[in-house]
Amino acid sequence: MKTQNSHRQRIDQIKKRKAKQALKRLYSLPGMGSLKNQVDEFIHFAKVSKLRLEHGLKSEAHSNHMLFLGNPGTGKTTAARLIGEAFGYMGLLKTEQVNIPFVEIHHSDIVSELVGRAEKNVEKKFEEARGGVLFIDEAYTFIGTDSHKSSEKVVAAIVQMLEDMRDEVMVIAAGYPKEMEKFMDFNPGLRSRFPNKVYFQDYGIPDLLKIAEFICEERDYRMSSGFTDRLSVHLLKEVNQPGFGNARSVRNIVERSIKRQAIRLSEMEDPQVNDLMLLTDQDLEEPTTTKEVPEKEELIHQLKLIHKRLEELELLEMLG
């Protein structure tokens, strides 16, 4: 008995540590103010509900399902994964697992020409996500691509599983705001089962630079001041262009810069560790857009604002 209790305590300690780590990573993500507020509400509600039950009081049921609304590259998938880890390890989802499942599905994972198979695929994915998160990316693609009748059956199956496994699976459906509104209207049961909405705004230049810095640090690279300044100008040209993918576009820019750095270093006789780590302004390619470059004075003003915001973000991290 003592051994069992000791084992249980170790498991609980591991879960608490992992929950804290997930929340810390979530709260360090740029541009997540509204999401952080909702997560805090969930946690406080869960704590109070537990206390009420311990004192023999009734506790209101609460749906964890969420809608993530925003453009590509705004951190929806990363946030969903971290929320799943945090909530699972904190006991907000019914699970005894040490590793919290995160199951991401797309329309192509579900559809089938066989009668009834698509609905079975929905059930299977929910079972795979038991104790964790089911992330439905571009949820609006589940309507309108097949026959209306087929879409109705698939969405009806999703609605049923949302209710049947509400305490065991947290479902996060994501996509563009307008398209997701159409998805919500497709079945009368959807809207009430997704009471929690989070809007993911496009990143500003300071946040995009922080993301670039984070991507570099993960890969043992550093950005020189010249690279940072030139990247700022690059982003000022690109950020409002059609198809700009926020963090995804920044990742692509950094990856291309790393390749260009490799070409530059291959011409050096004996590159040192600092050379291998440092990205310079020479490594950043010219943006493809034809957008006019701001006047020099305006550009300098923009760069000063960006550097000021970066300093504020660094200070917030230190205080956090």
C-alpha positions as CSV (number, residue, x, y, z in Angstrom):
1,M,0.0,0.0,0.0
2,K,2.8,2.3,0.9
3,T,4.6,1.6,-2.4
4,Q,1.4,2.3,-4.3
5,N,1.0,5.7,-2.5
6,S,4.6,6.5,-3.2
7,H,4.2,5.7,-6.8
8,R,1.0,7.8,-7.0
9,Q,2.8,10.8,-5.4
10,R,5.6,10.5,-7.9
11,I,3.1,10.5,-10.8
12,D,1.3,13.5,-9.3
13,Q,4.6,15.4,-9.0
14,I,5.5,14.6,-12.6
15,K,2.1,15.9,-13.8
16,K,2.3,19.1,-11.8
17,R,5.8,19.8,-13.2
18,K,4.6,19.1,-16.7
19,A,1.5,21.3,-16.3
20,K,3.7,24.2,-15.1
21,Q,6.1,23.8,-18.0
22,A,3.2,23.8,-20.5
23,L,1.6,26.9,-19.0
24,K,5.0,28.7,-18.9
25,R,5.6,27.9,-22.6
26,L,2.0,29.0,-23.4
27,Y,2.3,32.3,-21.5
28,S,5.6,33.0,-23.2
29,L,4.1,32.9,-26.7
30,P,3.7,36.4,-28.2
31,G,0.3,37.9,-28.9
32,M,-1.7,35.5,-26.7
33,G,-3.4,37.9,-24.3
34,S,-7.0,36.9,-24.8
35,L,-6.1,33.2,-24.7
36,K,-4.1,33.5,-21.5
37,N,-7.2,35.2,-19.9
38,Q,-9.5,32.4,-20.9
39,V,-7.0,29.7,-19.7
40,D,-6.8,31.5,-16.3
41,E,-10.6,31.5,-16.1
42,F,-10.7,27.7,-16.8
43,I,-8.1,27.0,-14.1
44,H,-9.8,29.2,-11.5
45,F,-13.2,27.7,-12.3
46,A,-11.8,24.1,-12.0
47,K,-10.2,24.9,-8.6
48,V,-13.4,26.4,-7.2
49,S,-15.5,23.6,-8.6
50,K,-13.3,21.0,-6.9
51,L,-13.6,22.9,-3.6
52,R,-17.4,23.0,-3.9
53,L,-17.6,19.3,-4.4
54,E,-15.3,18.6,-1.5
55,H,-17.7,20.6,0.7
56,G,-20.8,18.8,-0.6
57,L,-22.0,21.6,-2.8
58,K,-23.2,21.3,-6.4
59,S,-20.8,22.2,-9.1
60,E,-21.8,23.5,-12.5
61,A,-20.7,21.5,-15.6
62,H,-18.4,23.5,-17.9
63,S,-17.5,22.9,-21.5
64,N,-13.8,23.0,-22.3
65,H,-14.3,23.0,-26.1
66,M,-12.9,26.0,-27.9
67,L,-12.9,27.8,-31.2
68,F,-9.6,29.3,-32.4
69,L,-10.3,32.0,-35.0
70,G,-7.5,33.5,-37.0
71,N,-5.2,33.5,-40.0
72,P,-2.6,30.8,-40.6
73,G,0.7,31.1,-38.7
74,T,-0.8,32.9,-35.7
75,G,0.1,30.1,-33.2
76,K,-3.2,28.2,-33.0
77,T,-1.8,24.7,-33.3
78,T,1.0,25.4,-30.8
79,A,-1.4,26.9,-28.3
80,A,-3.8,24.0,-28.7
81,R,-1.1,21.5,-28.0
82,L,0.2,23.4,-24.9
83,I,-3.4,23.9,-23.5
84,G,-4.0,20.1,-23.9
85,E,-0.8,19.3,-21.9
86,A,-1.6,21.8,-19.2
87,F,-5.3,20.9,-18.8
88,G,-4.5,17.1,-19.0
89,Y,-1.8,17.2,-16.3
90,M,-3.8,19.5,-14.1
91,G,-6.7,17.0,-14.1
92,L,-9.2,19.2,-16.0
93,L,-9.6,16.2,-18.3
94,K,-10.4,12.7,-17.1
95,T,-7.2,10.8,-17.7
96,E,-4.6,8.7,-15.9
97,Q,-2.1,9.0,-18.7
98,V,1.4,10.5,-18.2
99,N,1.6,11.5,-21.8
100,I,-1.4,13.6,-22.9
101,P,-2.6,12.8,-26.4
102,F,-2.9,15.5,-29.1
103,V,-4.7,14.4,-32.2
104,E,-4.9,16.7,-35.2
105,I,-7.5,15.9,-37.9
106,H,-8.3,17.3,-41.3
107,H,-11.2,16.7,-43.6
108,S,-9.1,14.2,-45.6
109,D,-8.6,12.1,-42.5
110,I,-12.3,11.5,-42.1
111,V,-14.0,11.3,-45.5
112,S,-14.7,7.9,-47.1
113,E,-16.7,6.6,-50.0
114,L,-18.0,3.7,-47.9
115,V,-21.4,4.3,-46.3
116,G,-21.0,5.0,-42.6
117,R,-17.2,4.9,-42.6
118,A,-16.7,8.6,-42.2
119,E,-18.8,8.6,-39.0
120,K,-16.8,5.6,-37.7
121,N,-13.6,7.6,-38.5
122,V,-14.9,10.5,-36.3
123,E,-15.5,8.1,-33.4
124,K,-12.0,6.6,-33.9
125,K,-10.3,10.0,-33.7
126,F,-12.2,10.9,-30.6
127,E,-11.1,7.7,-29.0
128,E,-7.5,8.4,-29.9
129,A,-7.8,11.8,-28.3
130,R,-9.3,10.4,-25.0
131,G,-7.7,12.3,-22.1
132,G,-6.3,15.0,-24.3
133,V,-7.0,17.3,-27.2
134,L,-8.7,16.7,-30.6
135,F,-7.6,19.6,-32.8
136,I,-9.9,20.1,-35.9
137,D,-7.9,22.2,-38.3
138,E,-9.9,24.2,-40.9
139,A,-13.1,22.7,-39.5
140,Y,-15.2,24.5,-42.2
141,T,-13.8,22.1,-44.8
142,F,-16.1,19.4,-43.2
143,I,-19.0,21.2,-44.9
144,G,-19.6,21.8,-48.6
145,T,-16.9,19.7,-50.1
146,D,-19.0,16.5,-50.3
147,S,-22.7,16.0,-50.8
148,H,-24.7,18.0,-48.3
149,K,-26.2,14.8,-46.8
150,S,-22.7,13.3,-46.3
151,S,-21.5,16.5,-44.6
152,E,-24.5,16.5,-42.3
153,K,-23.8,13.0,-41.1
154,V,-20.2,13.7,-40.4
155,V,-20.9,16.9,-38.5
156,A,-23.8,15.2,-36.6
157,A,-21.3,12.5,-35.5
158,I,-18.9,15.3,-34.3
159,V,-21.7,16.9,-32.4
160,Q,-22.6,13.6,-30.7
161,M,-19.1,12.9,-29.7
162,L,-18.6,16.4,-28.4
163,E,-21.4,15.7,-25.9
164,D,-20.6,12.0,-25.2
165,M,-16.9,12.7,-24.4
166,R,-17.1,16.3,-23.1
167,D,-15.2,15.4,-19.9
168,E,-12.6,13.2,-21.6
169,V,-11.7,15.1,-24.7
170,M,-11.1,18.8,-25.2
171,V,-12.0,19.7,-28.8
172,I,-10.5,22.8,-30.4
173,A,-11.8,23.7,-33.8
174,A,-9.7,26.2,-35.8
175,G,-10.0,28.3,-38.9
176,Y,-10.7,31.6,-40.6
177,P,-13.4,33.6,-38.6
178,K,-15.9,34.0,-41.5
179,E,-15.7,30.4,-42.6
180,M,-16.0,29.2,-39.0
181,E,-19.2,31.1,-38.6
182,K,-20.6,29.2,-41.6
183,F,-19.5,26.0,-39.9
184,M,-21.2,26.9,-36.7
185,D,-24.4,27.6,-38.5
186,F,-24.3,24.2,-40.4
187,N,-25.6,22.3,-37.4
188,P,-27.8,23.8,-34.6
189,G,-25.9,21.8,-32.0
190,L,-22.4,23.2,-32.8
191,R,-22.6,26.7,-31.4
192,S,-23.8,25.7,-27.9
193,R,-21.0,23.1,-27.7
194,F,-18.3,25.6,-28.5
195,P,-19.0,28.4,-25.9
196,N,-15.3,29.5,-25.8
197,K,-13.9,31.7,-28.6
198,V,-10.4,32.9,-28.9
199,Y,-9.4,35.4,-31.7
200,F,-5.7,35.1,-32.8
201,Q,-4.6,38.4,-34.2
202,D,-1.9,38.7,-36.9
203,Y,1.4,39.4,-35.3
204,G,3.0,42.9,-35.3
205,I,6.6,43.4,-36.4
206,P,8.1,43.2,-32.8
207,D,6.4,39.9,-32.2
208,L,7.5,38.6,-35.6
209,L,11.1,39.5,-34.7
210,K,10.8,37.7,-31.3
211,I,9.5,34.7,-33.2
212,A,12.5,34.8,-35.6
213,E,14.8,35.1,-32.6
214,F,13.2,32.1,-30.9
215,I,13.5,30.0,-34.1
216,C,17.2,30.9,-34.3
217,E,17.8,30.1,-30.7
218,E,16.2,26.7,-31.1
219,R,18.6,25.9,-33.9
220,D,21.8,27.4,-32.2
221,Y,21.8,30.5,-34.4
222,R,21.9,34.2,-33.5
223,M,20.7,37.3,-35.4
224,S,23.2,40.1,-35.8
225,S,21.9,43.7,-35.3
226,G,22.3,44.2,-39.0
227,F,20.2,41.1,-39.7
228,T,17.5,42.2,-37.3
229,D,17.3,45.7,-38.8
230,R,17.1,44.3,-42.3
231,L,14.6,41.7,-41.3
232,S,12.5,44.5,-39.9
233,V,12.5,46.3,-43.2
234,H,11.8,43.0,-45.0
235,L,8.7,42.4,-42.7
236,L,7.5,46.0,-43.1
237,K,7.3,45.3,-46.9
238,E,5.7,41.8,-46.6
239,V,3.4,41.9,-43.6
240,N,0.3,43.2,-45.3
241,Q,0.7,41.4,-48.5
242,P,-1.8,38.6,-49.6
243,G,-0.6,35.2,-48.5
244,F,1.7,36.4,-45.7
245,G,1.7,33.6,-43.2
246,N,2.8,35.3,-39.9
247,A,5.0,32.9,-38.0
248,R,5.1,30.4,-40.9
249,S,6.5,33.1,-43.2
250,V,9.1,34.1,-40.6
251,R,10.2,30.5,-40.3
252,N,10.6,30.3,-44.0
253,I,12.6,33.5,-44.1
254,V,14.9,32.2,-41.3
255,E,15.4,28.8,-43.0
256,R,16.3,30.5,-46.3
257,S,18.7,32.7,-44.5
258,I,20.4,29.7,-42.9
259,K,20.9,28.2,-46.3
260,R,22.4,31.5,-47.6
261,Q,24.7,31.6,-44.6
262,A,25.9,28.1,-45.4
263,I,26.8,29.3,-48.9
264,R,28.6,32.3,-47.5
265,L,30.6,30.3,-45.0
266,S,31.6,27.7,-47.5
267,E,33.8,30.5,-49.1
268,M,35.6,31.1,-45.7
269,E,38.8,29.3,-45.1
270,D,38.3,28.5,-41.4
271,P,34.9,29.6,-40.0
272,Q,34.8,29.8,-36.2
273,V,31.9,28.9,-33.8
274,N,30.7,32.5,-33.8
275,D,30.7,32.5,-37.6
276,L,28.7,29.3,-37.7
277,M,26.1,30.7,-35.3
278,L,25.7,34.3,-36.6
279,L,23.2,35.3,-39.3
280,T,24.2,38.6,-40.9
281,D,22.4,41.0,-43.2
282,Q,24.2,39.3,-46.1
283,D,22.2,36.2,-45.4
284,L,18.8,37.7,-45.8
285,E,17.4,37.7,-49.3
286,E,15.4,40.5,-50.8
287,P,11.6,40.3,-50.4
288,T,9.7,39.3,-53.5
289,T,7.0,42.0,-53.0
290,T,7.1,45.2,-55.1
291,K,5.6,47.3,-52.2
292,E,7.2,50.7,-51.9
293,V,9.8,51.1,-49.2
294,P,8.9,53.8,-46.6
295,E,10.7,57.1,-46.7
296,K,14.0,57.0,-44.7
297,E,12.7,59.1,-41.9
298,E,9.6,57.0,-41.5
299,L,11.6,53.8,-41.7
300,I,13.9,55.0,-38.9
301,H,10.9,56.0,-36.8
302,Q,9.4,52.5,-37.4
303,L,12.6,50.8,-36.4
304,K,12.9,52.8,-33.2
305,L,9.3,51.8,-32.3
306,I,10.1,48.2,-33.0
307,H,13.3,48.2,-30.9
308,K,11.4,49.9,-28.0
309,R,8.7,47.2,-28.2
310,L,11.4,44.5,-28.2
311,E,12.9,46.0,-25.0
312,E,9.4,46.0,-23.4
313,L,9.0,42.3,-24.3
314,E,12.4,41.5,-22.8
315,L,11.4,43.3,-19.6
316,L,8.1,41.5,-19.4
317,E,9.9,38.1,-19.7
318,M,12.2,39.1,-16.9
319,L,9.3,40.2,-14.7
320,G,7.4,37.0,-15.6
